[in-house]
Amino acid sequence: FYVGLFGFPLLNEDKNSFRIEVGTSELEFTSENIKGTPFYHFAFNIPSNQFQEAKSWVKERVKLSMEDGDDEAYFSFFSAHALYFNDPAGNIVEFISRSTSEKGTNPFSIESVLNISEIGLTVDNAMSTGNRLIDIGIQQMNNASLSQTSLNFMGDKSKGIYIILNQPGRRWIFSDKVSVVYPIEILTTEGSRIIVNSDKVVEIIR
């Protein structure tokens, strides 16, 4: 799906996992020690001037998800356009074009994808985890107060890169799925590691 259909460069593959290049980011999927059928939400940044071009490109490959009759969204607080689709594992994938992102100069292709923009981090206690993220320098967007019930965009607005901190039971837009705590590991560009293990324990390593 990601390599054959979309054309993401394959960086590594073994019997349990594969890792792809997503612009300046890397994304790895693993089936090792997996229980149940976990799913995640993540977003990819695309150039600020290529949303409609990217939308046509994506629609040639997958069916876009719908919300209230629309197959795209505009987020005024981000000044960003977004589209969504599901991958074969049930992950909720988003392409987002932020006005602050760099402009594309070539026709849109998978090489136009800039980086991983967002990754959903579902935990049992968003307030506690949020404060731990703040302690290692990952702030809530606009230094807003942390919320136990709403989404917390933890990260750098100027770069358009966020950890979406949330609690179980919140519906992901453009989906009928609600957030669930599943194992995940996030490695930041600063070298910090945020890990949720199979027992739902959150470990943050600076």
C-alpha positions as CSV (number, residue, x, y, z in Angstrom):
1,F,0.0,0.0,0.0
2,Y,2.5,2.6,1.1
3,V,5.4,1.6,-1.2
4,G,3.6,0.0,-4.1
5,L,0.5,2.2,-4.4
6,F,1.8,5.5,-3.0
7,G,5.5,5.2,-3.7
8,F,7.0,6.0,-0.3
9,P,10.7,5.0,-0.3
10,L,11.2,1.8,1.7
11,L,14.0,2.2,4.2
12,N,13.9,-1.2,5.9
13,E,11.8,-4.4,6.0
14,D,12.0,-7.6,7.9
15,K,9.4,-10.3,8.8
16,N,7.9,-8.2,11.6
17,S,8.1,-4.6,10.4
18,F,8.8,-2.1,7.6
19,R,9.9,1.5,7.7
20,I,9.2,4.2,5.1
21,E,10.6,7.6,4.4
22,V,8.0,10.4,4.8
23,G,9.9,13.5,3.6
24,T,12.3,14.3,6.4
25,S,10.5,11.9,8.8
26,E,10.4,8.1,9.1
27,L,7.4,5.9,9.8
28,E,7.6,2.3,11.0
29,F,4.9,-0.3,11.3
30,T,5.3,-3.5,13.2
31,S,3.4,-6.6,13.8
32,E,5.6,-7.8,16.6
33,N,3.9,-8.6,20.0
34,I,0.6,-7.0,18.7
35,K,-2.6,-7.8,20.5
36,G,-6.0,-7.2,18.8
37,T,-6.3,-4.8,15.8
38,P,-4.7,-1.5,16.8
39,F,-5.2,1.6,14.7
40,Y,-3.7,5.1,14.8
41,H,-4.2,8.6,13.4
42,F,-1.3,10.4,11.7
43,A,-0.9,13.2,9.3
44,F,1.6,14.2,6.6
45,N,2.5,17.8,5.8
46,I,2.3,18.8,2.1
47,P,3.1,22.0,0.4
48,S,1.0,25.1,1.1
49,N,0.1,25.7,-2.5
50,Q,-0.7,22.1,-3.6
51,F,-3.8,20.9,-1.7
52,Q,-6.1,20.5,-4.6
53,E,-3.4,19.0,-6.8
54,A,-2.6,16.6,-3.9
55,K,-6.3,15.8,-3.5
56,S,-6.6,14.8,-7.1
57,W,-3.4,12.7,-6.9
58,V,-4.6,10.8,-3.7
59,K,-8.1,10.3,-5.2
60,E,-6.6,8.4,-8.1
61,R,-5.2,5.9,-5.5
62,V,-7.7,5.6,-2.6
63,K,-11.3,6.6,-1.6
64,L,-11.3,9.7,0.5
65,S,-13.2,9.6,3.8
66,M,-16.2,11.8,4.3
67,E,-17.5,14.0,7.1
68,D,-20.9,15.7,6.9
69,G,-20.9,15.2,3.1
70,D,-17.5,16.7,2.5
71,D,-14.2,15.0,1.5
72,E,-12.0,17.8,2.8
73,A,-11.8,20.1,5.8
74,Y,-10.5,23.6,6.4
75,F,-9.1,24.4,9.9
76,S,-9.2,28.1,10.4
77,F,-7.1,27.9,13.6
78,F,-4.3,26.3,11.6
79,S,-5.1,28.0,8.3
80,A,-4.9,24.6,6.7
81,H,-6.8,22.3,4.3
82,A,-6.9,18.5,5.0
83,L,-8.1,15.3,3.5
84,Y,-8.4,11.8,5.1
85,F,-8.4,8.2,4.1
86,N,-7.9,4.8,5.7
87,D,-5.0,2.4,5.0
88,P,-5.6,-1.4,4.9
89,A,-4.8,-1.7,8.6
90,G,-7.5,0.8,9.5
91,N,-5.2,3.7,10.3
92,I,-6.7,7.2,9.8
93,V,-4.3,8.9,7.5
94,E,-4.4,12.7,6.8
95,F,-2.7,14.9,4.2
96,I,-2.6,18.5,5.5
97,S,-1.6,21.7,3.6
98,R,-0.8,24.5,6.1
99,S,-0.4,28.1,4.9
100,T,2.9,28.1,6.9
101,S,4.4,25.2,5.0
102,E,6.8,25.7,2.2
103,K,5.5,25.9,-1.4
104,G,5.9,23.2,-4.0
105,T,7.5,24.0,-7.3
106,N,7.2,20.6,-9.1
107,P,4.0,18.7,-9.9
108,F,2.7,16.9,-6.8
109,S,4.1,13.5,-6.2
110,I,5.1,11.4,-3.1
111,E,8.3,13.3,-3.1
112,S,6.3,16.5,-2.3
113,V,5.4,15.2,1.1
114,L,7.3,17.2,3.6
115,N,7.2,15.3,6.9
116,I,5.0,13.7,9.5
117,S,2.8,16.5,10.7
118,E,0.8,14.9,13.5
119,I,0.6,11.6,15.4
120,G,-2.2,10.8,17.8
121,L,-1.0,9.9,21.3
122,T,-3.9,8.3,23.2
123,V,-3.2,7.9,27.0
124,D,-5.4,7.2,30.0
125,N,-4.3,10.5,31.7
126,A,-3.8,13.4,29.2
127,M,-3.1,16.0,31.9
128,S,-0.3,14.0,33.6
129,T,1.3,13.0,30.3
130,G,0.9,16.6,29.0
131,N,2.8,18.0,31.9
132,R,5.6,15.4,31.4
133,L,5.8,16.5,27.8
134,I,6.1,20.1,28.8
135,D,8.9,19.1,31.2
136,I,11.0,17.9,28.2
137,G,10.2,21.0,26.2
138,I,7.1,19.9,24.1
139,Q,4.6,22.7,24.8
140,Q,0.9,22.9,24.2
141,M,0.1,25.0,21.1
142,N,0.0,28.7,21.9
143,N,0.8,27.7,25.5
144,A,-2.8,26.9,26.0
145,S,-4.0,25.0,29.1
146,L,-4.0,21.2,28.9
147,S,-7.4,19.6,28.6
148,Q,-8.6,16.2,29.8
149,T,-11.5,16.1,27.3
150,S,-10.3,18.0,24.2
151,L,-7.4,17.4,21.8
152,N,-4.1,18.8,23.0
153,F,-1.8,19.9,20.2
154,M,1.7,19.5,21.7
155,G,4.5,20.8,19.5
156,D,5.8,23.6,17.3
157,K,3.3,25.7,15.4
158,S,6.0,27.3,13.3
159,K,7.0,23.9,12.0
160,G,3.5,22.4,11.9
161,I,4.5,19.3,13.8
162,Y,2.4,18.1,16.7
163,I,1.7,15.2,19.0
164,I,-2.1,15.1,19.4
165,L,-2.5,14.2,23.0
166,N,-5.9,12.8,23.9
167,Q,-7.8,10.3,26.0
168,P,-9.8,7.2,25.1
169,G,-13.3,7.6,23.7
170,R,-13.0,10.6,21.5
171,R,-14.1,10.2,17.9
172,W,-11.5,10.9,15.2
173,I,-13.0,13.2,12.6
174,F,-13.6,11.7,9.1
175,S,-13.9,8.3,10.9
176,D,-16.4,6.3,12.9
177,K,-13.5,5.2,15.2
178,V,-12.9,6.5,18.7
179,S,-9.5,6.9,20.2
180,V,-8.0,3.9,22.1
181,V,-4.8,3.4,23.9
182,Y,-2.5,1.3,21.8
183,P,1.3,0.8,22.0
184,I,3.3,3.4,20.2
185,E,6.8,4.9,20.2
186,I,7.6,8.4,19.0
187,L,11.2,9.6,18.5
188,T,11.5,13.4,18.2
189,T,14.1,15.3,16.2
190,E,15.5,16.4,19.5
191,G,16.1,12.8,20.5
192,S,13.3,12.4,23.1
193,R,11.4,9.1,23.1
194,I,7.7,8.9,24.1
195,I,6.6,5.3,24.6
196,V,3.2,3.7,25.4
197,N,3.8,0.0,26.1
198,S,1.3,-2.9,25.8
199,D,0.3,-2.3,29.4
200,K,-0.6,1.3,28.6
201,V,2.2,2.6,30.7
202,V,3.7,5.9,29.4
203,E,7.5,6.3,29.4
204,I,9.2,9.5,28.4
205,I,12.9,9.6,27.9
206,R,14.8,12.8,27.2
